[in-house]
Each structure stands twice: as structure tokens, then as C-alpha cells.
Amino acid sequence: MRVLKFGGTSLANAERFNQVADIVINNQQQSQIALVLSAPAGVTNNLVAVVEKTSNGLSAETHLTDIQRIFADLIKGLKSTYSELADDLLRTIFERELKHLSDLLEGVRLLSQCPASIEAQILSKGELLSIACMKQLLIAKGHTVEVIVPQQKLLAKKGGYLEAQIDIEASRALFEAEEIVKGAIYLMPGFTAGNAEGETLVLGRNGSDYSAAVLAACLKAECCEIWTDVDGVYSCDPRLVKDAKLLDSLSYAEAMELSYFGAKVLHPKTIAPISQHHIPCLIKNTNNPQAPGTLIGGEVDDKLYVKGISDLKNITMISISGAGMKGIVGMAGRIFTTISRSGVSLILISQSSSEYSLSFGIHDVDTDKTVAVLEEEFALEFDNKLLEPITVVRDQAIVSLVGDGIKSTKGVAARFLMALNQASINVTAIATSSEERSISAVVSNKKSQEAVIACHQCFFSSTQYIDLFLIGCGGVGGALVDQIHRQKEYLAQRNVNIRVCGVANSRAMLMDEKGIELTNWRDLLKDATEPLSLSKMQGLVNDSHIINPVIVDCTSNDAIAARYVDFLGAGFHVVTANKKANTSSMDYYHQLRLTALMKRRKFLYDTNVGAGLPVIENMQNLFNAGDQLVKFNGILSGSLSFIFGKLDDGKSFSEVTAEARAMGFTEPDPRDDLSGTDVARKLLILAREAGMEISLDDVEIQQALPPGFDDSGTADEFMARLPEADAYFKELQAKADEKNQVLRYIGSIVDGKCKCSIEAVDADDPLNKVKDGENALAFYSQYYQPIPLVLRGYGAGTEVTAAGVFADVLRTLNWKQEF
């Protein structure tokens, strides 16, 4: 005998009823079937509403009409498919039960309340009518049907009318007293039981699953199958995590732990009978009957040491602490006995090793009652300061890892907490089961979904995600998006998935939590009308439960740079090509790094100095290894590298500047480059990385122009006047030639002083051959002297700079890949 149970969604209409009947008939060919049915979808909810409204003197007519419509449509649909169906009989049964329901409700209306015994009769009507419809459908299909009346066969031992628990041994004896009719399909309404007086009881939440498990135990069934609308049990909620894994199998204990901590597997009371009587339970999909499903049984699949991740929301953590706890025998017993007497269930317990405090979790709805009974029980201890005031932390959630293999696998707890840490999720308490089958962490309700996602990525997926929000879609920003698009498949092979969830320019913003289509992102942005809103970016991250968001700033905007602390505080990593934040005040400079540290986010800016050259990363690695900067010389401007390199060829200063401008090496106004301010900002960043507490005002800046040169007027007026500078540079060049030197515009750090100036460079200097737009940085340190560490390469160009930003974006991952 096999017991098959189908839920309400599997019985929503005539088509689904017929689908269930076909599944049952196919299974009947293999072994005899006992079928347990819920009410059709929507019926029980309407019956609950009917009871509530009638008890309060309100009209329940709309709900009764909904119930009538559901069954009228069902009977009509079944009759249209099977002309032999006894639809008149079904209508008679329905009208009889509806009349009985009306009589019960009239009594409720007169009493202005609904006794539990009457409520049980009302709530069980849906299952009774489901069975009546299925019986006639199977008869119409030519099958013999026997109906099990649960009021006569499933005897309750406790729990009252609305939360009954079945006495399996007594019920089994009733089943054994009658012979099984061979070849018949047995039908039983779920959710329903009886007492010694034959009254109707209901089994509470998940009652139909529970009644199926009990029936399987009573019939000593070979298997209990729970048919639903998913393919089986997943590693976590597939509505929350798109790549949740379908599990082949679970042990009874694993299923119990998952369900206890909130997973929609089976209710713990359903698992108990099948576990106690060693009956395998198969979770199957009505819409995909050929799928293997998930088997819950005694055998353990050791391939996965963590089987599932669940979260149980709306928990309150209560903590009792004080000197009166330590070493006092029986304190924990008094606490738990007091709570038990008040009818409150403890969900999780966590105690410090010092015995100074004890914390436990309860459902939010029980908080006030629990605090009241504890304050009454321990009034004397509170009055004498032996116990501190009770600490109450509401709106918490318990996130749990479950798996039989956790006990025998090292490092699971460390990985669990690391995953939460990397997602910036604070942990209120932690606990493990006595069998070490589960590890639980208490986190904020609003962070529970991020916690599940982060843990699932850590334990079930090798793919790491970056959700990127780009501000500034010009040359560098645009090139970055194009590079991400080109590299998407390459990175996917290395288990990295970058979703560009937002792009914004000064005019508009485009966002999509699933990732913007990058094949035509420029056209999509062109059509966007919503203005840039940093708060809406943050709102999307919160609403979509994104755990690794990265804001990339490819602007030179002061206002955006001033928001970096807010971004970091909101949980974003920040990657920037914008130098404004790192050259702002020292207070802001330190605040950025402190916020990044406290929020466990990354602030990355390697392109601030050398574009695509890995300058900052190398400096930080050296200093972390104990090195110290002694001296620095560098060519930090691609445009000035080009201009001064051309002077080596004998060209005039005005001529090469005009050439650099025409080729796009300089800004549209070359004075932005010739002023030396950009070089000074880069030098300031390097100096601060080396530990110098200075500001931009402390950097000595010599313009790349003759002293006192008139740089007023428009850019074109300035360029027209620039030949007047040629003589000055010709003279400098001549003096350099005499010493076999070349002119370069250099940023230097010597003896704690920062300076940007035109310098004559010797032939053996590492900066001598740097020209044509290259950058070069020479670090003289305790480890690198007298020969410096030199980083050299092109420091200008959108593709190079975008590649540097891209590298920083990938550094937000804890990711190592062998190439």
C-alpha cells in the first residue's frame, strides 16, 4: 500500500482534479493506493473567514459565494470531461453540506462566537467535498473506490478540537480490524480526525500532510508520497535563491531540523509518524510526475554535508544576565519552567560559557507574556540587583544550516559565520543542536534573506556575484560596461557573474535588479527618463536583497565623492576613478577607511594614480609587508609625458602642446594639464598612502609654464599666446642637453616634502626614457634601494583606465583563480 496526498493547489480546478486522478490510476498499477486530499485551493481560507466574520456579526456571504463557485465550476468541469460522472449526486451532496454549514453558522451568529467543536465541523467541509468529487471521478473512470471516514478511524489522544494529535497505536488497531478491499482505491479527507465520541476534530496547520503520515503508519504503508507544486525539497527557498539546489534525499532528522527552523518541507508533526515507523516519504510535483522528487528516509546522502538553509522570522531574543546567574544551581531550570508554565515554546537557547548570561529565542507574539512571567518569578533577584534588567531584542530571524554531515566536517561553523560577515550581517546569537546536525545564527529580520543568499552561495554555489551600479557613462565608464559585456562568458567559466544593475549619467538613470541588457545599454539609457537618485539605487539593493553591491564612480564630481561614506555605510563596496575623495580633507580620508573597515566593505581606487597601472595595490602590499618609503619620483601625467618627450626631438613647446591637444592627449583646455594640479592630486594620494598627513595645500606645485606666464583668457587665446613660452623651454632644453639630460615633469616625495616641477633628468635615471604618454613611478624604499621599484606603462586612455577599474571591481570578491 502506498499513501498519496495532494494539496489544495493540486486540486484547484477540474483539470487539476483529472491530473491527480490519472497519477493515482498510474500508481495503482504498481501497488494499491490510499489517497488523502486537501480542500481545493481557496476553500479553507474562505471557511476560516466565514467563521471569523460570522462570530463578529458580519456578513460572510461573499466567502460562501466563493465556495459555491469553486465547487460548481469543479463539478461542471468534471462533467464536461466525463459524461458518466454522477454530477446530480455531487450537487445533492454539495447542497446537503451547504445546508449543514448554514445551520452551523446560524448557531454561531446567535451565540456571537464559534465553539471549537463547531469550528472543526465547518473547517473540515472542504476536504469532505474534495473526496466526494474525487470518488465520483474515479468511478466514472471505471475504478472501485472505498472511503475512509477519519472520524471513525483516526482517533485523537490530545490537542482539542482544532489541533488534534492522533493516537497511532489505537488507530492502527481500528484499521487492522477490517480487511483491505483488494484493487480498490482508498480515499480519505485530510485535515480531519475524530475522538472517542465520534466528533469531528481537525489537525491544525499542515493537517492534511500529518493525516497522510498517520494513515501511512496505520496501514504500514511502503511509502508516503506528498504531492505538491514543486519538484521536491530544495536547499533553500527557490523563490528567494534562483539557483537553489533540488535535493535527492534527506534523512528524517535533517527534514525535522529544516522544518523546525522554518523551511517549507514538512511540518515536524508530519515527520514524526513516518520517522517513528520508518516509512519513506517522497515529495513529488503534480505538474511534473516523472521527476524523481526528494526522498525522506533513513538513508543519508553523504555527498552534501550541508543539505539545506532555512530561516524562521519574527523571533524575539530575550537575555537574562547578572551575578545571580553564575554558579547558582537551578537558575536555568527556574527560567525554563516559568516559561513552560506560561505556555510559551523556546525555539533556540544560547548560554555564555561563563554562566553569566542566558539567551533564548521565542516567537514575537509571546514576548510581552514571557517578560511579564519572568519579572514576576525573579522579582526578588531583580530588586536585589542580582539580575540585570531583562534584555529584549525583537524582530529577529533564525538562519540555520542543516545536514547530517556537519558533525564530521571541519570548518562548517567558520564558513557559516564568514559568509554572514562578508555580507555585512551582524549576528545576535549562535547555537548548535546537541547532535551537531544544525548550526543557527540569529540575525535581524530585515537581513534574513541576505543571510540565506550569502550562505547558499558559500555552501551550494561556486559562482560569486557582483551587482554593479555605475555612475558616469562617458569614456571610462562606457568602456568599462563594454569590457564587462565582452568578458561575461570568460568570467562565467571562472564562476564569476557580474550583473550591471544600474547605469547613470548626469541626465538619467537606468536600473534593473536582474541586470541590464548590455547589448544595447546606451540606447536603453538614452530612452531613460528617471534622474540620477543615489537613494533609489540603495532602495533597489535593499528591496532586492543584493549582498555584494558595488558602486563605481567614473566621474570627477565632488558631490558624488562626498557620498562615499554613505555608500559604504549602506553596504556598498566603492570603486572609483575619481580622485576627489582621496584628496579631500584628512578627516574625510580617515572616515572613508574607518567606515569601510567597520562595515567590512572595500574602498578601491587603484586608477587614481596610474590609470591601469597597479600602483596603489603594490604600495599597500609593500607597506603591509613592513616596507617604508624613502623617496619617490614619478611621471604621473600621460599628457605631460607626451609633451616633454617631444621636446627631446627638438620641437617647440607650443607646437607639441598643440599636437597633444589635437590628438586628445590633453583636456580640451590644456591649462588643466599644464597647471600641474592633476599631478599634485596623484602625488598627494601617494603621500597619504605612505602615511603622510598632508593636504593639497602642502604640495608645492610648479606649473609646466614659464614663471609668471599669462594663462588668462579663453583656451584659444591661451594657445595663441603659447609660442611666447617657447624661448623659456628652448633655454631649459639647451642646458639639459649640455649635461646629457632630458626635461620631464615630475612629482617627487623627498624628506617628507611633496613637489611637482619641471626637472632635468640624468641618462641613468629610470624616468629618462619615459615619453610618448607613458607613466612611470620609481619607489625608493627600505627594500628597494639603490635600485628602485619601477612601475611603467601607459597612464592615459579610456580602455586602460577602464581595465584598471574593472580589476578593482573584481577585487571586491574574495576570489583567487588560476589562469
ABEGO torsion letter per residue (X at the ends): XBBBBBBAAAAABAAAAAAAAAAAAAAAAABBBBBBBBBBBGAAAAAAAAAAAAAAGBBAAAAAAAAAAAAAAAAAAAAAABAABBAAAAAAAAAAAAAAAAAAAAAAAAAGBBBAAAAAAAAAAAAAAAAAAAAAAAAAAGBBBBBBBAAAABBBABGEAAABBBBAAAAAAAAAABBBBBGBBBBBBBGBBBBAAGBBBBAEBGAAAAAAAAAAAAAGBABBBBBBABAEBBABBAAABAABBBBABBBAAAAAAAAAAGBBBBBAAAAAAAAAAGBBBBBBBAABAABAEBBBBABBBAABABABBBBBBGBBBBBBBEAAABGBBGAAAAAAAAAAAAGBBBABBBBBAAGABBBBBBBAAAAAAAAAAAAAAAAAAAAAGABBBBBBBBGBBBBBBBEAAAAABBGAAAAAAAAAAAAGBBBABBBBBAAGABBBBBBBAAAAAAAAAAAAAAAABABBBBBBBBBEABAAAAAAAAAAAAAAAAAAAAGBBBBBABBBBAABBBBBAAEBBAAAAAAAAAABABBBBAAAAAAAAAAAGBABBBBBBABABAAAAAAAAAAAAAGBBBBBABAAAAABBAAAAAAAAAAAAAAGBBBBAAAAAAEABBAAAAAAAAAAAGBBBABBBBBABAAAAAAAAAAAAGBBAAAAAAAAAAAGABBABAAAAAAGAAAAAAAAAAAAAAGBBBBAAABBBBBBBBBGBBABEBAAAAAAAAAAAAAAAAAAAAAAAAAGBBBBBBBBBBGGBBBBBBBBBBAABAAAABBGGBBBBBBBBAABOABBBBBBEBABEAAAAAAAAAAAAAAABBBBBBX
